[in-house]
Every structure is written in C-alpha cells, then in structure tokens.
Amino acid sequence: MKNKLSEGHKMWLSVMAVFLIYATVSLLFEDYDRRFLNTFSQASDWHLLLFSLLVMSGLGFLLFRYARRMDERISREQAEKENTMRRELTQNIAHELKTPTASILGYTETLLENPTLSDEVRQQFIERTHSQAQRLTALLQDITTLNKMDYAPERLRQERVDLSLLVADIVSETALAIRQRQMVLHNLLPQDIIVRGDSSLLYSIFRNLVDNAISYAGAGTVIEISAQRAADLWLFTFRDNGIGIPEEHLPRIFERFYRIDKGRSRDMGGTGLGLAIVKNAVLLHGGHITVTSPAGGGLTFEFTLPSLV
C-alpha cells in the first residue's frame, strides 16, 4: 500500500508547483500583458532562466527542510497525544475493573471463610457475586467493541441490515426493564429501514441509547425513537423527557468513562462506555451524531446512517 503524502510534503509540492508555473509564464511571455509568446533569442534570457532555476532549487531545499521538520513536530505531538490518551484509558480501565473484581473477591472470601452462614445469607452473597460478574463481563465486552472499532475497522462486516426489525427486537428485549421503571417506549420507526453496515455495531447504537435512558432518565420517562428519510441517508431521533443533564456536561458525554455522577453511575451498573460506543459506531458507518438537552427536560440524540442504495 502506498504511503500518503504528509502535510509538510503537500505544502512543499504546492509551493513549488506555484513557483514553477509563475517562473515559466514570466520567462516565456515577453510582455506584461502575457499575449505574445517568444522563444529565447538572447543569452540574457537563458541566464535569467538559469538564475531562476537556481533560486527555485534553493527555495525548494529550504522549504523541504522546513516541511520535514514540521512533519516531525506533528508526528511527535500526535505520538505524545496518543500516549497520553492510552495512559488515561489504561488507568480508567484499571479503575473500572477494580471495583467489580474487589467485590467478587470479597464475597467469595466471605463464603469460603464462613461455611456456617445461613442459606439465606449465602444466597444473597452468591447473587451479589453474580451481579458483579455480569458487570465485569459487560465492561470487558464494551472494551472489546471499542478496540475493534479503534484498531480493526477494516474487519467490520458490511451487510444488509433491517433496522426496523433490529429496533423492534430491542424493544422486546428491554420491555421488562421498561415496565419495572414505569417507563414508556414509543417505537415510531417506519417499516423497512434498510442500511448497509455491521449488524452488531448497529445493534449497539440503539441498545446503548435505550439502556442509557433506562438507567439515567428516571422513572416514568417517555422514550421515543423516530426516523425520516433525507436523500441518501436516514436521520434518526432518539429523545426522552427525563431528568436530562446539565448543559456543561453535554460536550463530554461521548467520552470514554466520563460520568456526571461517578458514584451514582456505578451503582446503576453502567460501564461508562455505552455512549462512546454509540458515537464511534455512528462515525464508522459514515454518519454523525449530536446531543441536546431541550428546555423542557430530557435528552435528544440525533444521528444519521447511510441508507442502502
């Protein structure tokens, strides 16, 4: 695979091309109106051409050195930024894994060291251990999904996906949780919304949005999913009338492990990666996503996905 030109080399080639065109036009056209083309009839013309080539070569050498240094600086800055992000991500992952792991160890140690516990207490500890194991599994699955999108996007499947059917399945899967939270979910999607993409990531987009609303929007919330066709894409709207979030947090809610209320979020079982998966999955499918908090409360997510041509 051929390497793409760096920004520095693009700048150098652009400047050199402009200079070469200008020098050629200036030398070949004798008058300032640029109307009459004349060949070089005098030695001074050739001397001028040689001088221009020397100047151009010197300028090109200086620009090339500057472009190379600019590329090196950009590469260093990008490497430092990536290293910082990796360190922060590693620290966040270690921190998130620590809580369920410590809980599982604590519960199992208690069970092992106290064989005389009553059946009722033992059952409670087993259920809590299972709950923390489920949380740990969900976190690892989300990390795997993000790594797949970050480091192997070329492996994503491109297949025909019926989003109307996919969302209907999600509505059925989350019906019990919706009822337990006394919520209402209105699926207003038209029939036969067909897109091309990775079905598992497309599922993650809608499932994470629904799960996020169930966890954080508040009891009694009404959730609505709708879509409309616009040229060669679908515009989806996912809104709820729940408690919403403060305006200052909106620009950061797609960040990995970002939590508005860390303690409260962990208690509700979130991994802190759901909305990051949503955004990355939308972007990988060629769409874009925005979030707003209307004056009346709640959250509104709007995102696009290309329709199947």
C-alpha positions as CSV (number, residue, x, y, z in Angstrom):
1,M,0.0,0.0,0.0
2,K,1.4,3.4,-0.9
3,N,2.0,5.9,1.8
4,K,0.1,9.1,1.7
5,L,1.9,12.4,1.4
6,S,2.4,14.1,4.7
7,E,1.1,17.6,5.3
8,G,4.6,19.0,5.0
9,H,5.3,17.4,1.7
10,K,1.9,18.5,0.4
11,M,2.8,22.1,1.3
12,W,6.2,21.8,-0.3
13,L,4.8,20.4,-3.6
14,S,2.1,23.1,-3.7
15,V,4.5,25.9,-3.2
16,M,7.0,24.5,-5.8
17,A,4.3,24.0,-8.3
18,V,3.0,27.6,-8.0
19,F,6.6,28.9,-8.2
20,L,7.4,26.8,-11.3
21,I,4.2,27.9,-13.1
22,Y,4.9,31.6,-12.3
23,A,8.5,31.3,-13.4
24,T,7.6,29.6,-16.7
25,V,4.9,32.1,-17.6
26,S,7.2,35.0,-16.7
27,L,10.0,33.7,-18.9
28,L,8.1,32.5,-21.9
29,F,5.9,35.6,-22.3
30,E,8.0,38.7,-23.0
31,D,5.4,41.4,-22.5
32,Y,3.5,42.1,-19.3
33,D,0.1,41.6,-21.0
34,R,1.0,37.9,-21.4
35,R,-0.2,37.9,-25.0
36,F,2.9,37.2,-27.1
37,L,4.9,34.0,-26.8
38,N,8.5,34.4,-27.8
39,T,11.4,32.0,-27.8
40,F,14.7,32.8,-26.0
41,S,16.6,34.9,-28.6
42,Q,19.2,36.4,-26.3
43,A,21.8,35.0,-24.0
44,S,20.4,37.1,-21.1
45,D,17.2,35.2,-21.4
46,W,19.0,31.9,-20.8
47,H,21.0,33.4,-17.9
48,L,17.7,34.6,-16.4
49,L,16.3,31.1,-16.8
50,L,19.3,29.6,-15.1
51,F,19.2,32.1,-12.3
52,S,15.5,31.3,-11.8
53,L,16.2,27.6,-11.6
54,L,18.9,28.1,-9.0
55,V,16.7,30.3,-6.9
56,M,13.9,27.8,-7.2
57,S,16.2,25.0,-6.2
58,G,17.5,26.9,-3.2
59,L,14.0,27.8,-2.1
60,G,12.8,24.3,-2.7
61,F,15.6,22.9,-0.5
62,L,14.8,25.3,2.4
63,L,11.1,24.6,2.1
64,F,11.8,20.9,2.0
65,R,13.8,21.1,5.3
66,Y,11.0,23.2,6.9
67,A,8.4,20.7,5.7
68,R,10.3,17.7,7.1
69,R,10.7,19.5,10.5
70,M,7.0,20.3,10.5
71,D,6.1,16.7,9.8
72,E,8.5,15.6,12.6
73,R,6.9,18.0,15.0
74,I,3.4,16.9,14.1
75,S,4.4,13.3,14.5
76,R,5.8,14.0,17.9
77,E,2.7,15.9,19.1
78,Q,0.4,13.1,17.8
79,A,2.5,10.4,19.5
80,E,2.5,12.3,22.8
81,K,-1.2,12.8,22.5
82,E,-1.8,9.2,21.7
83,N,0.4,8.1,24.6
84,T,-1.4,10.4,27.0
85,M,-4.8,9.0,25.8
86,R,-3.5,5.4,26.2
87,R,-2.3,6.1,29.7
88,E,-5.6,7.7,30.7
89,L,-7.6,4.9,29.1
90,T,-5.4,2.3,30.8
91,Q,-5.9,4.0,34.2
92,N,-9.6,4.3,33.7
93,I,-9.9,0.6,32.7
94,A,-7.9,-0.5,35.7
95,H,-10.0,1.7,37.9
96,E,-13.3,0.4,36.5
97,L,-12.2,-3.3,36.7
98,K,-11.0,-2.8,40.3
99,T,-14.5,-2.3,41.8
100,P,-16.3,-5.5,40.5
101,T,-13.2,-7.6,40.9
102,A,-12.8,-6.5,44.6
103,S,-16.4,-7.1,45.2
104,I,-16.3,-10.6,43.7
105,L,-13.2,-11.4,45.8
106,G,-14.8,-10.0,48.9
107,Y,-18.0,-12.0,48.6
108,T,-16.3,-15.3,47.7
109,E,-13.8,-15.0,50.5
110,T,-16.6,-14.4,52.9
111,L,-18.4,-17.5,51.7
112,L,-15.2,-19.6,51.9
113,E,-14.2,-18.4,55.3
114,N,-17.7,-18.7,56.8
115,P,-19.1,-22.1,56.0
116,T,-21.7,-21.8,58.7
117,L,-23.6,-18.9,57.0
118,S,-27.3,-19.4,56.7
119,D,-28.7,-20.5,53.3
120,E,-30.4,-17.1,53.0
121,V,-27.2,-15.1,53.6
122,R,-25.2,-17.4,51.3
123,Q,-27.8,-17.0,48.6
124,Q,-27.6,-13.2,48.9
125,F,-23.8,-13.3,48.6
126,I,-24.0,-15.6,45.6
127,E,-26.5,-13.2,43.9
128,R,-24.2,-10.2,44.5
129,T,-21.2,-12.1,43.2
130,H,-23.2,-13.0,40.1
131,S,-24.3,-9.4,39.6
132,Q,-20.7,-8.1,39.9
133,A,-19.5,-10.8,37.4
134,Q,-22.2,-9.7,35.0
135,R,-21.0,-6.1,35.3
136,L,-17.4,-7.2,34.7
137,T,-18.4,-9.1,31.6
138,A,-20.3,-6.1,30.2
139,L,-17.3,-3.9,30.8
140,L,-15.0,-6.3,29.0
141,Q,-17.4,-6.7,26.1
142,D,-17.6,-2.9,25.7
143,I,-13.8,-2.6,25.8
144,T,-13.5,-5.3,23.2
145,T,-16.1,-3.5,21.0
146,L,-14.2,-0.2,21.2
147,N,-10.9,-1.9,20.5
148,K,-12.4,-3.5,17.4
149,M,-13.5,-0.1,16.1
150,D,-10.2,1.6,17.0
151,Y,-7.7,-0.9,15.7
152,A,-9.5,-3.2,13.2
153,P,-12.2,-1.1,11.5
154,E,-11.5,-2.9,8.2
155,R,-12.8,-6.1,9.8
156,L,-16.2,-4.7,10.3
157,R,-18.8,-6.5,8.3
158,Q,-20.8,-4.8,5.6
159,E,-24.1,-6.4,5.2
160,R,-27.8,-5.6,4.6
161,V,-29.4,-4.7,7.9
162,D,-33.1,-4.2,8.5
163,L,-33.0,-1.5,11.3
164,S,-36.8,-1.6,11.7
165,L,-36.6,-5.2,12.7
166,L,-33.5,-4.7,14.8
167,V,-35.1,-1.9,16.9
168,A,-38.3,-4.0,17.3
169,D,-36.1,-6.8,18.8
170,I,-34.5,-4.3,21.2
171,V,-38.0,-3.0,22.3
172,S,-39.0,-6.6,23.1
173,E,-35.7,-7.3,24.9
174,T,-36.0,-4.2,27.1
175,A,-39.8,-4.4,27.7
176,L,-39.4,-5.9,31.3
177,A,-36.9,-3.2,32.4
178,I,-39.1,-0.5,30.9
179,R,-42.1,-1.7,32.8
180,Q,-40.1,-2.0,36.1
181,R,-39.1,1.6,35.7
182,Q,-42.7,2.6,34.8
183,M,-41.4,4.0,31.5
184,V,-43.0,4.1,28.1
185,L,-41.1,3.4,24.9
186,H,-42.6,4.6,21.6
187,N,-41.1,3.0,18.5
188,L,-42.1,5.3,15.7
189,L,-39.7,3.9,13.1
190,P,-41.3,3.2,9.6
191,Q,-41.1,-0.2,8.2
192,D,-38.2,-1.5,6.1
193,I,-35.4,0.9,7.1
194,I,-32.5,-0.9,5.3
195,V,-28.9,0.2,5.7
196,R,-25.5,-1.4,5.0
197,G,-23.2,-2.0,7.8
198,D,-22.1,-4.1,10.8
199,S,-25.2,-5.5,12.4
200,S,-23.6,-5.9,15.8
201,L,-22.5,-2.3,15.9
202,L,-25.8,-1.0,14.6
203,Y,-27.5,-3.0,17.4
204,S,-25.1,-1.4,19.9
205,I,-26.1,2.1,18.8
206,F,-29.8,1.6,19.6
207,R,-29.4,-0.8,22.5
208,N,-27.0,1.5,24.3
209,L,-29.2,4.5,23.8
210,V,-32.2,2.6,25.3
211,D,-30.1,1.2,28.2
212,N,-28.8,4.7,28.9
213,A,-32.3,6.1,29.1
214,I,-33.5,3.3,31.3
215,S,-30.6,3.7,33.7
216,Y,-30.5,7.5,33.9
217,A,-33.6,9.2,32.6
218,G,-35.7,8.5,35.7
219,A,-38.8,6.6,36.5
220,G,-41.9,7.4,34.5
221,T,-40.0,8.7,31.5
222,V,-41.3,8.5,27.9
223,I,-38.8,7.4,25.3
224,E,-39.4,8.0,21.6
225,I,-37.5,6.6,18.6
226,S,-38.3,8.1,15.2
227,A,-36.6,8.5,11.7
228,Q,-37.1,10.3,8.5
229,R,-35.5,9.8,5.0
230,A,-33.3,12.6,3.7
231,A,-31.7,12.0,0.3
232,D,-29.3,9.0,0.6
233,L,-29.4,8.7,4.4
234,W,-31.7,8.3,7.4
235,L,-32.0,10.8,10.2
236,F,-32.8,9.2,13.5
237,T,-34.1,11.0,16.6
238,F,-33.9,9.4,20.0
239,R,-35.5,11.5,22.7
240,D,-36.7,11.2,26.2
241,N,-38.4,13.6,28.7
242,G,-36.4,12.5,31.7
243,I,-34.2,14.4,34.1
244,G,-31.7,15.3,31.4
245,I,-28.2,16.5,32.2
246,P,-26.6,20.0,32.8
247,E,-25.6,21.8,29.7
248,E,-21.9,21.9,30.6
249,H,-21.7,18.1,30.5
250,L,-23.1,17.7,27.0
251,P,-19.8,18.1,25.1
252,R,-18.2,15.3,27.1
253,I,-20.9,12.6,27.4
254,F,-19.4,10.7,24.5
255,E,-16.0,10.4,26.2
256,R,-14.9,7.1,27.5
257,F,-15.6,6.5,31.2
258,Y,-17.0,10.1,31.6
259,R,-19.5,10.1,34.3
260,I,-21.6,13.1,35.5
261,D,-22.1,11.5,38.9
262,K,-19.5,8.7,39.3
263,G,-20.9,7.0,42.4
264,R,-24.5,7.1,41.1
265,S,-23.5,5.8,37.7
266,R,-21.6,2.8,39.1
267,D,-24.5,1.9,41.4
268,M,-26.7,1.7,38.4
269,G,-24.4,-0.7,36.7
270,G,-23.2,1.4,33.7
271,T,-19.8,0.7,32.2
272,G,-19.1,4.3,31.2
273,L,-18.5,3.2,27.6
274,G,-22.0,3.0,26.2
275,L,-22.2,6.4,24.6
276,A,-18.6,6.2,23.4
277,I,-19.6,3.1,21.5
278,V,-22.7,4.8,20.1
279,K,-20.6,7.7,18.7
280,N,-17.8,5.6,17.3
281,A,-20.3,3.2,15.7
282,V,-22.2,6.1,14.0
283,L,-18.9,7.6,12.7
284,L,-17.6,4.3,11.4
285,H,-20.8,4.0,9.3
286,G,-20.3,7.4,7.8
287,G,-22.9,9.3,9.9
288,H,-22.7,12.0,12.6
289,I,-24.4,12.4,15.9
290,T,-25.4,15.3,18.2
291,V,-27.0,15.6,21.6
292,T,-29.1,18.4,23.0
293,S,-30.9,19.0,26.3
294,P,-34.2,20.7,25.5
295,A,-35.6,23.4,27.8
296,G,-38.4,21.1,28.9
297,G,-36.0,18.4,30.1
298,G,-34.7,15.1,28.9
299,L,-32.1,14.4,26.1
300,T,-32.4,14.3,22.4
301,F,-29.9,12.4,20.3
302,E,-29.9,12.9,16.5
303,F,-27.7,10.9,14.2
304,T,-27.5,9.8,10.6
305,L,-26.9,6.5,8.9
306,P,-26.5,6.0,5.1
307,S,-29.4,4.2,3.5
308,L,-28.9,1.2,1.3
309,V,-28.9,2.3,-2.3
